[in-house]
Amino acid sequence: MLSLKWFSTLSLWKPNDIHMKVILINHCLKHRLFTMISVLNPFMDVESSRSYIDELYSPDVEKCLQAIVCLKNSVIGSNRQKASVIAQGVVPRLLQLLSDDSLPDQVKMEATITLGSLAKGTRDSVRALVDLDVVPILIHGLGSKNMKLIEASLCCLRTIFEHQCAPVDLIYQNENLTVHLLTLTMHSMTNQVCVTTILKAACKTAENQNLLCGQGAVETLAALLCSPHYRVQMPTVLCLANMCYKNTEVSAEVATTSFGGKCIPDLLVGLMARDKPSEMQMAAAKCLTYLHRAKAISAEDPKIVFKTLPCLVRLCKKDHPCEQRVVAAETLAYLTEVDTELQRLASVSNHLVPALAEFLRHQPDPPLHPNHAAARLEEEVRVAQDLKQAAFKAFASLGANDEDIRKKIIDTDNLMDHIVNGLQDTNPKVRLAAVRCLHSLSRSVQQLRTTFQDHSVWRPLMQLLQGASDDILTVASSTLCNLLLEFSPSKEPILESGAVDLLCGLTRQKDPALRLNGIWALMNMAFQAEQKIKSQILNTLGTDQIFRLLSDPEVDVLMKTLGLLRNLLSTKPHIDHIMSLHGNQIMQAVVLILEGNHAAEVKEQALCILANIGDGDSAKEYIMSNEDVLKKLTDYMMHNSVKLQIAAIFCISNLVWREEPGAGERQAKLREIGVYKKLQSLLMANDTMLFDKVKTAMTQFSES
């Protein structure tokens, strides 16, 4: 029996001691110890076999072919060998052989298979192959007349395209290539697996989706869905899902395409049956989800209500692998994101909420061996983060609209503690998912007053807003808008923590969503606020920035800016104080809107600001002394939009209110410009609210 000491000496021998190695290996074969030797020091080391690597460059075709075969055999099953071959610069020679039209197909076949084996190495090996321009050469090989060579090229491409670094755009450089790929599916099952995998990876944009659809991919994929082979069906479903994602036109085509008398959605339902592998069920549910969100299948369709949703809920359970549970929860979040009824159904389906709460309590399994502890720990941390992210996304969708669902979520498993911790997670994706969940739950008035206050949620939220990426900043600032509502107990401490400066800064961002959230939060902050807070907002924001926001191309930003001005100009003392400081600029801003090409809703807000100004004591003079503004008021009294008439007349009422000092002089001036006569002419108005406003304004005028 050969001792272990003998094994250890093998690794110390030099490459030229091949003969002695062979003697020892023969001895070990007799004792059935070859496996141990091969693990300690593989026989087919590339470093110790320079001879056949040198023969790769031989002009003798037979020698070159044998060298490729030896190289192919040497790298099978060993990532270290693959990396070594790539590092020694062998790949360019293989590519040169593939590009030489004078060489026989057998040489090209073996070279392609070798490249395919190299592509099954580590991510670094695949990236190195991509950097060496392997993909264009392989694509060129698809034009061969030899179907075996084409198949080998497809297999290698499939392996490369399963990695993120694959240059998928190359598939679309030649408009005929995708048609050729679809045609190749008719020749073999291997081709079908490879082509669907390649197209799945290469379908990333709406342009890709539309091109594939226009070239008949949907019909081909429908046929492949009916394949008896799992290896074909799985990439086919995933390819269909990628084609449908957020694409209304392609999804409509998919939903109405049939094969064998069944439309694709019905075929997908069959693939969600419980006797199918769970990966297949998941892929089919994802595809149907995308079809629904692209409006090809309604939320009330039985395929969604009774098949897709229950399938996703079932796959969230603990008896499925973590990776599947993550995908199921994220897909369920997307399925239920916008439909209230689907949210309600999901929340009461098969104990979903407790199942998602389990995601947040995930405990890693101990490593099987101490040497694997570090790698195992890293993997378990990743899995735990993925589970948290998926759970937060699902909770965010479920609680988007319904108060009872929000309460059910918050009352489950101390969820708010998990969210607060998630806001401070080291993984930015977890932080983003946690703040989305918080944003959804912050729509609850009851939770803002209780749970949010009990957990001081505003603290980690404000920390998150400091230096966050735009995607996190957008959702976090949206959440802050809700926490700044008048009835929220968090409003005061948020103000004290420097929110005004932060929000004013957001209004200067390039991203319109950030500008909107910044001005929206300031509007909420200004509602029924103390004068010092209003002054702080105005001084920090500045009238120049207000003018810029009033010229913003985004209508929502413009509307919230006008809403901010309305909230600032409320309560008589505040109105007079602010107008004494910024009156001319504010009047200029109002005129800018009234004269602009804006919708009635926008101009209505400007007229309401005038009405607020007219409610002040000294502020009234800014209107009464401005002939242009008075003319505009009288014009809008007779506008064809009732809402603008009502807003203008409301302003007139505030100006002529008889109990306020100087009312007589103001009434006289307004009579003089024809306001009273216009009011009289509006007494025949059909609109009840307009009639009431007219009556109120007329009763304030003194008898003349």
C-alpha positions in Angstrom: 0.0 0.0 0.0 1.4 3.4 -0.9 1.7 5.7 2.0 0.4 9.3 2.1 4.1 10.4 2.3 4.5 9.1 -1.2 1.6 11.2 -2.4 3.1 14.4 -1.0 6.3 13.8 -2.9 4.5 14.0 -6.3 3.8 17.7 -6.0 7.5 18.3 -5.4 8.7 16.7 -8.7 9.8 18.8 -11.6 7.8 18.8 -14.9 10.5 16.7 -16.6 10.0 13.8 -14.2 7.1 12.5 -16.2 8.4 8.9 -16.4 8.6 8.4 -12.7 5.1 9.9 -12.4 3.7 7.3 -14.8 5.3 4.5 -12.8 3.8 5.8 -9.6 0.3 6.3 -11.2 0.4 2.7 -12.5 1.2 1.5 -9.0 -1.7 3.6 -7.6 -4.1 2.3 -10.2 -3.5 -1.2 -8.8 -4.4 0.0 -5.4 -7.4 2.1 -6.6 -5.7 5.3 -5.4 -5.7 7.2 -8.7 -8.4 9.7 -7.6 -6.3 10.9 -4.7 -3.3 11.4 -6.9 -5.2 13.3 -9.5 -6.6 15.7 -6.9 -3.2 16.3 -5.5 -1.5 16.9 -8.8 -3.3 16.3 -12.1 -1.3 14.4 -14.7 -2.3 16.6 -17.6 -0.8 19.8 -16.4 -0.5 22.3 -19.1 2.7 23.6 -17.6 4.2 20.2 -17.8 3.0 19.5 -21.4 4.5 22.3 -23.4 5.1 19.9 -26.3 1.6 19.6 -27.5 1.0 23.3 -26.9 3.9 24.0 -29.2 2.4 21.7 -31.7 -0.8 23.8 -31.8 1.3 26.1 -34.1 2.5 23.2 -36.3 1.8 23.5 -40.0 1.1 19.8 -40.0 -2.7 19.6 -39.7 -2.7 16.2 -38.1 -0.2 17.2 -35.4 -2.2 20.4 -34.8 -5.4 18.4 -34.5 -3.9 16.0 -32.0 -2.5 18.9 -30.0 -6.0 20.5 -29.8 -7.5 17.1 -28.6 -4.8 16.9 -25.9 -5.5 20.5 -24.9 -9.2 19.8 -24.8 -8.7 16.7 -22.5 -6.3 18.6 -20.2 -8.8 21.3 -19.3 -11.9 19.2 -18.7 -13.1 19.5 -15.2 -10.3 21.8 -14.0 -10.9 25.5 -13.6 -7.2 25.9 -12.7 -6.2 24.3 -16.0 -8.6 26.4 -18.0 -7.2 29.6 -16.4 -3.7 28.5 -17.1 -4.4 27.8 -20.8 -6.0 31.2 -21.2 -3.0 32.9 -19.3 -0.5 31.2 -21.6 -2.1 32.9 -24.7 -3.4 29.8 -26.3 -6.9 31.3 -27.1 -5.7 33.6 -30.0 -4.2 30.5 -31.7 -7.5 28.6 -31.4 -9.3 31.6 -32.9 -6.8 31.8 -35.7 -7.6 28.1 -36.5 -11.3 28.8 -36.5 -10.8 31.7 -38.9 -8.7 29.7 -41.4 -11.0 28.6 -44.2 -8.3 26.2 -45.5 -8.4 24.0 -42.5 -10.7 20.9 -42.2 -13.9 21.1 -40.2 -12.6 18.6 -37.7 -9.9 21.0 -36.6 -12.4 23.8 -36.2 -14.8 21.4 -34.4 -12.2 20.5 -31.8 -11.0 24.1 -31.3 -14.6 25.2 -30.8 -15.3 22.4 -28.3 -12.1 23.4 -26.4 -13.2 27.0 -26.3 -16.6 25.8 -25.0 -14.8 23.9 -22.2 -12.7 27.0 -21.3 -16.0 29.0 -21.2 -17.2 26.7 -18.4 -14.5 28.0 -16.1 -14.7 30.9 -13.7 -16.2 34.3 -14.4 -12.7 35.6 -14.9 -12.0 33.0 -17.5 -15.2 33.9 -19.4 -14.4 37.6 -19.2 -10.9 36.9 -20.6 -12.5 35.0 -23.5 -14.9 37.9 -24.2 -12.0 40.4 -24.1 -10.2 38.2 -26.7 -13.1 38.6 -29.1 -14.2 35.0 -29.0 -17.8 35.8 -29.6 -17.6 37.4 -33.1 -15.5 34.4 -34.3 -18.1 32.0 -32.9 -20.9 33.9 -34.5 -19.1 33.7 -37.8 -18.9 29.9 -37.3 -22.7 29.8 -37.3 -22.5 30.3 -41.1 -20.8 27.0 -41.6 -22.5 24.2 -43.7 -21.4 21.7 -41.1 -24.2 21.3 -38.6 -22.0 19.7 -36.0 -19.7 22.7 -36.1 -22.7 25.1 -35.8 -23.9 23.1 -32.8 -20.5 23.3 -31.1 -20.4 27.1 -31.8 -23.9 27.5 -30.3 -23.0 25.5 -27.2 -20.0 27.7 -26.6 -22.0 30.9 -27.2 -24.7 29.6 -24.8 -22.2 29.1 -22.1 -20.7 32.6 -22.6 -24.1 34.2 -22.8 -25.1 32.9 -19.4 -22.7 35.4 -17.9 -23.3 39.2 -17.4 -20.2 40.2 -19.3 -21.4 38.6 -22.6 -21.5 41.2 -25.5 -25.2 40.6 -26.3 -25.3 43.5 -28.7 -23.3 41.5 -31.2 -26.4 39.4 -31.8 -28.1 42.4 -33.4 -25.2 43.7 -35.5 -26.4 41.6 -38.5 -30.1 41.9 -38.9 -30.2 38.4 -40.4 -28.5 36.7 -37.5 -31.5 36.4 -35.2 -33.5 35.0 -38.1 -30.8 32.4 -38.7 -30.7 31.5 -35.0 -34.5 30.9 -35.0 -34.1 28.7 -38.1 -31.4 26.6 -36.4 -33.9 25.5 -33.7 -35.4 23.1 -36.3 -32.2 21.0 -36.5 -31.7 19.5 -33.0 -32.7 19.7 -29.3 -29.2 21.0 -28.5 -29.8 23.9 -30.9 -33.1 24.6 -29.3 -31.6 24.9 -25.8 -28.7 27.0 -27.0 -30.7 29.4 -29.2 -33.4 30.1 -26.6 -30.7 30.6 -23.9 -28.8 33.1 -26.2 -31.9 35.0 -27.2 -33.1 35.1 -23.5 -29.8 36.8 -22.6 -29.8 39.1 -25.6 -33.3 40.4 -25.1 -32.7 43.4 -22.9 -34.4 46.4 -24.5 -37.7 47.3 -26.1 -35.8 47.5 -29.4 -34.5 43.9 -28.9 -38.0 42.7 -28.0 -39.7 44.3 -31.0 -37.1 43.0 -33.4 -37.4 39.4 -32.2 -41.2 39.7 -32.3 -41.1 41.0 -35.8 -38.9 38.2 -37.0 -41.3 35.5 -35.8 -39.7 34.6 -32.5 -43.0 34.3 -30.7 -44.3 31.6 -33.1 -41.0 29.7 -32.7 -41.1 29.9 -28.9 -44.7 28.9 -28.8 -43.8 25.6 -30.6 -40.8 25.1 -28.3 -43.0 25.5 -25.2 -44.6 22.2 -26.3 -41.3 20.3 -26.4 -41.3 17.2 -24.2 -37.9 18.2 -22.9 -37.4 20.3 -19.7 -34.0 21.6 -21.0 -35.8 23.2 -24.0 -38.9 24.4 -22.2 -37.1 26.2 -19.4 -35.0 28.7 -21.5 -38.0 29.1 -23.8 -40.2 30.4 -21.0 -37.5 32.7 -19.7 -37.0 34.0 -23.2 -40.7 34.7 -23.6 -40.7 36.5 -20.2 -37.9 38.8 -21.2 -39.7 39.6 -24.5 -42.9 40.5 -22.6 -41.3 42.6 -19.8 -42.9 46.1 -20.0 -43.7 45.8 -23.7 -47.4 46.2 -24.5 -47.2 45.4 -28.2 -45.1 42.2 -27.8 -47.2 41.0 -24.9 -50.3 41.4 -26.9 -48.7 39.3 -29.6 -47.6 36.6 -27.1 -51.1 36.5 -25.5 -52.8 35.7 -28.8 -50.3 33.4 -30.4 -51.2 29.7 -30.3 -49.6 26.3 -31.0 -51.3 23.0 -31.1 -54.7 24.6 -30.5 -53.6 26.3 -27.3 -52.6 30.0 -26.8 -49.3 30.7 -25.0 -50.9 31.9 -21.7 -52.8 28.5 -21.5 -49.5 26.7 -22.3 -47.9 28.6 -19.5 -50.6 27.7 -17.0 -49.9 24.0 -17.8 -46.3 24.6 -16.9 -47.3 25.9 -13.5 -48.9 22.6 -12.5 -47.6 21.2 -9.3 -46.1 18.1 -10.9 -43.7 20.4 -12.9 -40.3 21.3 -11.4 -40.6 24.4 -9.1 -38.1 26.3 -11.4 -40.5 25.7 -14.3 -43.5 26.9 -12.2 -41.6 30.0 -11.2 -40.6 30.8 -14.8 -44.1 30.4 -16.1 -45.6 32.5 -13.3 -43.1 35.2 -14.1 -44.0 35.2 -17.7 -47.8 35.5 -16.9 -47.0 38.3 -14.5 -45.2 40.2 -17.2 -48.1 39.6 -19.6 -50.5 41.0 -17.0 -48.4 44.1 -16.2 -48.1 44.8 -19.9 -52.0 44.8 -20.1 -52.2 41.7 -22.2 -54.1 39.8 -19.4 -56.4 41.5 -17.0 -56.2 41.3 -13.2 -59.5 39.5 -13.1 -58.4 36.8 -15.5 -58.6 33.3 -13.8 -55.0 32.6 -15.1 -53.9 35.5 -12.9 -56.2 35.2 -9.9 -56.4 31.4 -9.6 -53.1 30.2 -11.1 -50.3 32.8 -11.2 -50.9 34.5 -7.8 -51.4 31.2 -5.8 -48.3 29.7 -7.5 -46.1 32.7 -6.5 -47.5 32.6 -2.9 -46.8 28.9 -2.7 -43.2 29.4 -3.9 -42.6 31.9 -1.1 -42.9 29.1 1.5 -40.0 27.8 3.5 -39.9 24.3 1.8 -38.5 25.9 -1.4 -34.9 26.9 -1.9 -34.0 30.5 -0.9 -33.2 31.6 -4.4 -36.6 30.5 -5.6 -38.3 32.2 -2.7 -36.6 35.4 -3.5 -37.6 35.4 -7.1 -41.2 34.4 -6.2 -41.5 37.2 -3.7 -40.1 39.8 -6.1 -42.4 38.6 -8.9 -45.4 38.7 -6.5 -44.4 42.3 -5.6 -44.5 43.2 -9.3 -47.7 41.3 -9.9 -49.6 43.1 -7.1 -47.9 46.5 -7.3 -50.7 48.5 -8.8 -53.9 46.4 -8.4 -55.8 46.8 -5.1 -57.8 43.6 -5.5 -54.7 41.5 -6.2 -53.1 43.0 -3.1 -56.1 42.1 -1.0 -56.2 38.5 -2.4 -52.5 38.0 -1.9 -52.5 39.3 1.7 -55.1 36.6 2.7 -53.6 33.8 0.6 -52.0 30.8 2.3 -50.5 32.7 5.2 -48.4 34.9 2.9 -47.6 37.7 5.3 -46.1 35.3 8.0 -44.2 33.5 5.2 -42.6 36.8 4.0 -41.8 37.6 7.6 -39.8 34.4 7.7 -37.5 35.9 5.1 -36.4 38.5 7.6 -35.6 35.9 10.3 -33.4 33.7 8.0 -30.6 32.0 9.9 -27.6 30.7 8.0 -26.7 27.0 8.0 -23.3 26.2 9.6 -20.4 25.4 7.2 -19.7 21.7 6.7 -16.0 22.2 7.1 -14.0 24.9 9.0 -12.0 25.7 5.9 -15.2 26.7 4.1 -16.3 29.0 6.9 -15.4 32.4 5.3 -16.8 31.6 1.9 -19.9 30.0 3.4 -20.4 33.1 5.6 -20.1 35.4 2.6 -22.7 33.4 0.7 -25.1 33.3 3.6 -24.9 37.0 4.1 -25.8 37.5 0.4 -28.7 35.1 0.7 -30.0 36.9 3.8 -29.7 40.2 2.1 -31.6 38.9 -1.0 -34.4 37.5 1.2 -34.7 40.9 3.1 -34.8 42.8 -0.2 -37.5 40.5 -1.6 -39.6 40.6 1.6 -39.5 44.4 1.7 -40.5 44.7 -1.9 -43.4 42.4 -1.4 -44.6 44.2 1.7 -44.3 47.5 -0.1 -46.7 46.3 -2.9 -49.1 44.6 -0.6 -49.5 47.7 1.6 -49.7 50.2 -1.2 -53.4 51.0 -1.0 -55.2 49.2 1.8 -55.1 50.4 5.5 -56.1 47.0 6.9 -53.3 45.3 5.0 -50.8 47.9 6.2 -51.8 47.2 9.8 -51.6 43.5 9.3 -48.1 43.9 7.9 -46.9 46.1 10.7 -48.3 43.9 13.4 -46.4 40.9 12.0 -43.2 39.9 13.7 -42.0 43.3 14.8 -41.7 44.3 11.2 -40.8 48.0 11.9 -37.7 46.9 13.7 -36.6 45.0 10.6 -37.4 48.0 8.4 -35.4 50.4 10.6 -32.4 47.9 10.5 -32.9 47.6 6.7 -32.5 51.4 6.3 -29.0 51.0 7.8 -28.0 47.8 5.9 -24.6 47.7 4.3 -26.3 46.6 1.0 -27.7 49.5 -1.0 -30.4 47.2 -2.6 -31.6 46.3 0.9 -31.7 49.9 1.9 -33.7 50.8 -1.2 -36.2 48.0 -0.7 -36.6 48.9 3.0 -37.3 52.6 2.3 -39.8 51.5 -0.4 -41.6 49.4 2.2 -41.5 52.3 4.6 -42.9 54.7 2.0 -45.8 52.3 1.3 -46.6 52.0 5.0 -46.2 55.8 5.6 -49.5 56.3 3.6 -51.3 55.2 6.8 -52.4 58.2 9.0 -52.8 55.8 11.9 -49.3 54.3 11.5 -47.7 57.8 11.2 -49.3 58.8 14.5 -48.3 55.5 16.3 -45.8 53.0 15.1 -43.7 55.5 13.1 -43.5 57.7 16.1 -42.7 54.8 18.5 -39.8 53.7 16.4 -38.5 57.3 15.6 -38.4 56.2 12.0 -37.4 59.7 10.9 -33.9 59.3 12.4 -32.6 56.6 10.1 -34.6 58.2 7.2 -32.8 61.5 7.6 -29.5 59.7 7.8 -30.3 57.8 4.6 -31.0 61.1 2.8 -27.4 62.2 3.4 -25.3 61.4 0.4 -27.7 58.7 -0.9 -27.8 57.6 -4.5 -30.6 59.1 -6.7 -32.8 56.0 -6.5 -32.7 55.8 -2.7 -33.0 59.6 -2.5 -36.2 59.6 -4.6 -38.0 57.1 -2.5 -36.7 58.4 0.8 -37.7 61.9 0.0 -41.2 60.7 -1.0 -41.5 59.0 2.4 -40.3 62.3 4.0 -43.2 64.0 2.3 -45.6 61.8 4.2 -43.8 62.3 7.5 -44.1 66.0 7.1 -47.9 66.0 6.9 -49.6 68.3 9.5 -50.9 65.4 11.6 -47.5 63.6 11.8 -45.7 63.7 15.1 -42.4 63.4 13.3 -42.8 66.8 11.6 -41.3 68.8 14.4 -38.1 66.7 15.0 -37.6 66.5 11.2 -37.6 70.2 11.0 -35.1 70.5 13.8 -32.7 68.1 12.1 -32.1 70.4 9.1 -34.8 69.2 6.7 -35.4 72.7 5.2 -31.8 72.9 3.8 -32.0 69.3 2.5 -35.3 69.8 0.8 -34.4 73.1 -0.8 -31.3 71.4 -2.1 -33.5 68.7 -3.7 -35.4 71.3 -5.7 -32.2 72.2 -7.5 -31.5 68.6 -8.6 -31.6 67.6 -12.3 -33.8 64.7 -11.7 -37.5 65.9 -11.9 -38.6 63.3 -9.4 -36.2 64.8 -6.8 -37.3 68.3 -7.6 -40.9 67.3 -7.2 -40.3 65.5 -3.9 -38.3 68.5 -2.6 -41.0 71.0 -3.3 -43.8 68.7 -2.3 -42.2 68.1 1.1 -41.7 71.9 1.5 -45.4 72.4 0.7 -46.4 69.9 3.4 -44.0 71.5 5.8 -45.5 75.0 5.2 -49.1 73.9 5.8 -50.3 75.6 9.0 -46.7 76.2 10.0 -45.4 78.9 12.3 -44.2 82.1 10.8 -40.5 81.4 11.5 -40.7 78.1 9.6 -42.3 79.8 6.6 -39.7 82.5 6.7 -37.0 79.9 6.9 -38.4 78.1 3.8 -38.6 81.3 1.8 -35.2 82.6 2.8 -33.5 79.2 2.1 -35.3 78.6 -1.1 -35.1 82.1 -2.4 -37.4 83.9 -4.8 -35.1 83.2 -7.8 -35.4 79.5 -7.2 -39.2 79.8 -6.9 -39.3 81.5 -10.3 -37.2 78.7 -11.8 -39.6 76.1 -10.3 -42.6 78.0 -11.7 -40.9 77.7 -15.2 -40.2 74.0 -14.7 -41.2 71.8 -17.7 -42.7 69.2 -15.2 -46.3 70.3 -14.5 -46.3 68.5 -11.2 -43.3 70.5 -10.0 -45.1 73.7 -11.0 -48.3 72.7 -9.3 -46.5 71.9 -6.0 -44.6 75.2 -6.1 -47.9 77.0 -6.4 -49.2 74.9 -3.6 -46.2 75.9 -1.5 -47.0 79.6 -2.1 -50.6 79.0 -1.1 -49.5 77.4 2.2 -47.0 80.1 2.9 -49.6 82.8 2.3 -52.1 81.6 4.9 -53.1 83.3 8.2 -53.5 87.1 8.0 -50.3 88.1 9.9 -48.2 85.7 7.9 -49.7 86.9 4.6 -48.9 90.5 5.5 -45.4 89.7 6.8 -44.4 87.7 3.8 -45.9 90.1 1.3 -44.1 93.0 3.0 -40.8 91.2 2.3 -41.5 89.5 -1.1 -44.7 91.0 -2.4 -43.4 92.3 -5.7 -41.7 89.1 -6.6 -44.8 87.0 -5.6 -47.2 89.2 -7.6 -44.8 88.9 -10.6 -44.8 85.1 -10.2 -48.6 85.0 -10.2 -48.9 87.2 -13.3 -46.3 84.9 -15.0 -48.7 81.9 -14.5 -51.9 83.8 -15.4 -50.3 85.0 -18.7 -48.7 81.7 -19.5 -49.9 78.9 -21.7 -51.0 76.7 -18.8 -53.9 74.3 -18.1 -56.9 75.5 -16.1 -55.7 73.5 -13.0 -52.5 75.5 -12.9 -54.1 78.9 -13.4 -56.7 78.0 -10.7 -53.8 77.7 -8.2 -52.5 81.1 -9.2 -55.9 82.7 -8.7 -56.2 80.9 -5.3 -52.8 82.5 -4.3 -54.3 85.9 -5.2 -57.3 85.1 -3.1 -55.0 84.3 -0.1 -53.2 87.6 -0.7 -56.6 89.3 -0.8 -57.3 87.9 2.6 -54.5 89.8 4.2 -54.9 93.3 5.7 -52.1 95.3 4.2 -51.4 92.7 1.5 -54.6 93.6 -0.3 -53.0 96.6 -1.7 -50.7 94.5 -3.9 -53.8 93.6 -5.8 -55.7 96.8 -5.6 -52.8 98.9 -6.8 -52.0 96.6 -9.8 -54.3 97.5 -12.7 -53.0 94.6 -14.7 -53.9 92.0 -12.0 -57.4 93.6 -11.6 -58.0 93.4 -15.3 -57.0 89.7 -15.2 -59.4 89.1 -12.3 -62.3 90.6 -14.2 -61.4 88.6 -17.3 -61.3 85.3 -15.4 -64.7 86.1 -13.8 -66.2 85.5 -17.3 -63.9 82.6 -18.4 -65.4 79.5 -20.0 -63.8 77.4 -17.2 -66.1 77.3 -14.1 -63.3 76.5 -11.8 -61.4 79.6 -12.9 -64.5 81.8 -12.5 -65.0 80.5 -8.9 -61.4 81.1 -8.0 -61.5 84.7 -9.4 -64.8 85.5 -7.6 -63.4 84.1 -4.4 -60.5 86.6 -4.6 -63.1 89.4 -5.3 -65.0 88.4 -2.1 -61.8 88.7 0.0 -61.1 92.1 -1.4 -64.6 93.6 -0.8 -65.3 92.0 2.6 -67.3 94.7 4.3 -66.1 94.1 7.8 -62.4 94.9 7.0 -60.9 98.4 7.0 -60.9 100.2 3.6 -63.6 97.9 2.2 -65.7 100.9 0.9 -62.8 102.3 -1.2 -62.0 98.9 -2.6 -65.7 98.2 -3.4 -65.9 101.6 -5.2 -62.9 100.9 -7.3 -64.1 97.4 -8.3 -67.6 98.8 -9.2 -65.8 101.3 -11.3 -64.1 98.7 -13.4 -67.4 96.7 -13.8 -66.9 93.9 -11.3 -70.4 94.3 -9.7 -72.1 94.2 -13.1 -70.3 91.1 -14.0 -71.4 89.5 -10.8 -75.0 90.4 -11.6 -74.7 88.8 -15.0 -73.5 85.6 -13.3 -76.6 85.2 -11.2 -78.1 83.0 -13.9 -75.2 80.6 -13.7 -76.2 76.9 -13.8 -73.3 75.7 -11.6 -74.4 75.6 -7.9 -71.0 76.4 -6.5 -70.4 79.3 -8.9 -73.9 80.7 -8.0 -73.1 80.5 -4.3 -69.7 82.3 -4.7 -71.4 85.0 -6.8 -74.1 85.5 -4.1 -71.5 85.7 -1.3 -69.5 88.3 -3.2 -72.5 90.4 -4.0 -73.8 90.5 -0.4 -70.4 92.1 0.6 -70.9 95.1 -1.6 -72.6 98.0 0.2 -75.8 99.4 -1.3 -75.0 102.4 -3.5 
